[in-house]
Amino acid sequence: MDNLTHTLVGAALGQAGLKRRTGLAMPALMIGANLPDIDVVCALFGEGLSGRRGWTHGPIGLLVLPALLAVALLLLDRWQARRGTRPPERLPVRPGQLLLLGYVGTLSHPLLDWMNSWGIRLLMPFSERWFYGDVLFIADPWIWLALGIGIWLSRRRERRGQAAHAGPVITALLAVILYSGAMALAGRAAEARVAQAFRAQGLGEPDAVLANPVFADPSRRAIIVRTGDRYGFGDFRWFPGARLTLDRALVPANRGHPAVAQAARQDEAVADFLYWSRYPFATIRSTPDGTRVTLGDARFGDRPDAGPFTVTATVPGGAGRPARPGGAADTGIPNQSENGRRAHD
């Protein structure tokens, strides 16, 4: 999820009562809730896709990072005490509790990241398998609103000295849990309906169906259907009434084209994109310089050159033979075992 959501979850957990367990509890929870995203530095080294949501989101990172955070906060508290700048209203810092809350905040991060369709490698470095929850859009304003109001009301009650000040934020957390559960059920039900409609329209047997959540509209899903080496796109809405719009014109994925495999072998950016991509597809064009390969991911657009994530490479020679029809067995994308990378979930 986006970092605003992570921060709000950490703040809500603290305001719900955990902040009373030790001094610096809120920083432990809020920083911990964002800490695995320290891997954003991978983007500085050209690994923005392949490096993200890996090591720092896996068992070793989730074990080590909260401990480092607790040590850093303890050192901060002692440094402020020596300088005479430690806030007098701060509770005594209890190292064990600070460590515990660091883990609570940090472990909330992969749970939220799993909920969207971007993916997370929960078992890195022991396995490079990607996991997807397909429950929420990566940024959900309804979660922002619920947690933001809950935190605000709780803090207002606290400033007024009301005893039950945690009530609003606990209610907000429960509402977010119920909302997420409802989104999960609605998504799986939509996928079942789409698969049935896809078969009924004579478009073939779907290999996979994704009812992708969209921004700010819980009743709608952007539909992707994979069948063989083709993708189908559509739109599903629960209200008013369950309605499915499915485009009968299937888009060739060109995953079996030899130029795709050649581009991945010669260009690390292409190989990284294919490693990260869940529904890759490509356009292949002959140019005076060779064969131009443009790759996209169907999660982010209905054309390979659409959406925020695309990569292009030119390989020498002509476009070669056309893509073979068929599924993963015909793919020209290099086997992920060639570069030590394992298959997606």
N, C-alpha and C positions, 0 to 999 in steps of 0.2 A: 504494500500500500504506500501511499505518499507519506512524506515525513510529517505533515500536519496531523494526519490520522494517528501515526505512531506516537507523536508527542501528546495528543489529547488523551490517548489511552493511558499512557504513563501518568499524566496529571490526574485523570479520573480515578485511577487506582489509589493514588496518594490521597486525594481528597475524600475517598470513600473510607479512609481510616488508617491506611498503611503509613501515612506520613507521621503518625504519632509514635511509631515504633523506635525511631532514632533521629538524631540530628542528620541533616543532609539527605533525608529520605526522598524528598521530591526530586533533587538532582539525580539521585541514583535511579529512580524510576523513569524519569523523563529522558535522561541521557541514555540509560540502558535500553529504553524502547527504540532508540535510533541507532544504537552502537553498531549492529551488524552492517549498516550501510556505510561504514568506514571504507568498504571496498569500492566506493565511488572513485577513489584515487586511481583505480585501474584504467579509467577513461583517459588519464593523463599519459598512459603508456600504450594507447591504442587498443585496449582490451575492454572497452565499454560494454560490449555484449557478452563476450565469453568469460570475462573475469567477474561479472556481477553475480550476486546471489549464489555464491559458491562457498569457499572456505570459511568466511566469516558467518555464514548462515548454517554451517554444518556442526557436527558434534564437538570438534576441537575448538572452533571459534566460540561456540556457545558456552563451552566450559571455561575458556581462558579469559575472554573479554570481560565478563562481570567481575572477576577477581582483580583484573588490572584497574577497572573502574573504581572498585572499593578502595584499593591502595591509593589511587590518585586522590580520591575524596578525603581519605584519612590524612594524607600529607597536606592537603589544602587546609583542613581544619586546624592541624597543628601549626602550620605556617601562619595562619591568621591569628592563632592564639599567641604565638611568639611576638608578632608585630603589634598586638593589641587591637587588631581590627576584626576580631571574631564577633559577629552580632550577638549581643547579650541575650536575645530572645531565642537563640538556637538551642534546641534540646541537646543534651550530651550525646556524643556520637558513640554508638555501640557497634564495634567492628563486625560482630557476627550478624547482627540485624542488617547492617549496611550491605554486607555481602549477599544476604538472602534477598534483599530488595533489588539489588543489582541483577540477580538471576531472574526475579519475577519480571522486571522491566524488559530485560534482554530476551527472555523466552516468549514474551508477547509478540516480538517482532516476526519470527518465522511463521507463527500461527497466522498473523494477518497477511503476510506475503503469500502464503500458500493459498489464500482465498481467491486470488484473481487468476487470470489466464496467462499471465506473463511467465510464471513458473519459478521454481526454487529448487536448488539441489540440496535437499535436506541431509544427505548422507556424505557430502564431501568432507574429506578427500577419499573416503572408502568406496564411494560409488558416485559416478557422475550422472546418475539418473535424475531427470527433471520430474517434479511433481506439480500438479495443477489442481486447484480446487474449483475454479470456474464459478465462483459464488458471487463475487463483488467486482465492480469496476475498480481500477487501480486508485481512483480518487472518488469518494462517495460523499457528496454534500449533505446527505441526510444523516450520515454518521457524524460529520462535522457539527451539524446543527444540534443533534441530540446530546452529544458529549459537551459541546460548548455551552449550551443552556444549562445542562446539569451541573457543570463545574461552576458556572457563574452564580446560579441560585444557591449552591452549597456554600460558596465563599461568602455570599451576602449574608446568609444565615449565620455563618461562623463569626463574621464581623459584628453582628448584632448580639452575639452571645447566646444564640439559641442552641439548646442541647442536641437536638436531632438534626444537625446541619448536614449530615452525610446523606440523608434520605434522597434528595433530588439526584445526586450523582450516582447513587446505587440504582435508582430507577432508570437512569439514562443508560447505564451499563447493561442492565437486564433488557432494556428495549433494543439495544444494539445486538445483543445475543439472539433475541427472538427474531429480529429483522434479518440477521444473517442466516438463521435457520430457514426462514421462509424463502429467502432468495435462493438458497441451495435446493430446496424442494421444488420451487417453481422452475429453476433451470433444468433439473433432471426431467421433470414432467414435460417441459417444452421440447427437450431433445427426443423423448419417446414419441411425441406427436409428430415431430418433423420426420423422424425415420419412417414412421407409418405412412405419412403423406408422400414422402419421396418414393417409396415402393409403389404406392397406389397410382402415382402419376407415370409409372413406367420408366423412371429414371435410373433404375438399377438398385442393387443392394448397397446401402451405405456402409463403408468401412469404419467411418467415425462421424459423429455429429457433435458440433459444439454450439451451444446456445450461449453466446458471449454476452455478458452484461454490458450495458451502455451507460454513459454518463447521465446521472440525474433522473433516469426514468426506470424505476424498478419493475414496471409492467412490460418492458420491452426487451427483446434479445436480438442481437445480430447473429444470423444463422450461417454456419459454415458446414457443408457436407463434403466429405471426401469419399470418392468412389473410384477405385482404381487409380489412374493417373489424372483424374479430373476433380475439380472443385465445383460445388454448387453454392450459391449465395441466396440469402433470403432475409426476411424480417418477420419476427413473431411478436404479437402483442396479446397480453392477457385481457386488457380492458380497452374499449368496451366489447366484451365477448372475446373468446380466443380466436385470433385471426392470424393466418399464416400466408405470407406472400413469398413464393418460391420461384426463382428465375429458372426456367426450363433450359436455358442455354448454359451448358456446363463449360467451365474454363479449363483448358488444358494446363496441367502443372508443368509439363516438360521436365519432370524430374529424371526421366530416362535418357535425356539428350546427352551425348558424349561431351558436348561443350561445357556442360555444367560441371561434370567431373574434372575436366581439364582445367577449368577456371579455379576450382577448389584446390587442385594440386599446385597451381602456380601462384595463387594469391591468398595470403593468409587471412585477409579481411573476408573473402568469400568463404573460406573454410570455417572461420569463426561464426559467420552468419548462419551457415548451415548447421553448425553445432547448437546454436542457440534457438534457431527457428523451429517452430512446431508444425506449421503448415506451409512449407516452402513451395514457391512456384516461380517460374522463370519465363522471360521472353527471350527468344534467340533471333538475332538479326545479323545478316551479312553486311559488312562494311568494307571499304577499301583497305582498312588496316587489319581485317580479320573478322572474327565472329564476336559480336557484342552480346554479352550475357547480363541481363538485369534480373536480379533476384529480389523477391519480396516475401512477406509472410501474410497469408490470407487472414490472419487475425486483425490486421490493420488496414486492409484495403482489398477491393475486389480485382485489382490489377497489380502485377508485380512492381510496376513503377509508381504505384499510389501508396499513400500512407507515409508515416514518419520514418519508417525503417526500410531502406532499400540499399542494395549494394550493386555496383556495376563493374564488370571486368571485360577486357577484350583479349581473346585468345587467338593465336595465329592460325591461319588457314581458313577454309570454308566452314560452313555450318555442319557439314558431314551428314550422316544419315538422319532421318527424322526420328523423333522420339517414339519409342515403342509403346503401344498401349499396354496397360497392366498396372500392377501395384508395386509394392516395395521391392519385390523380387527383380523387377526390371529397371530399377532406378540406376541412373548414372552417377548419383551422388556417392562419393567415396564412402565405403563402409567405415563406420565410426571407430571400429577397432584398428583401422590403419593409423589413426593418430592418437590412439589410447583413450578415445572418448566413447562412452557407452550410450546406448539408445535412450530415447525419451521414454517417459512413462506412457 
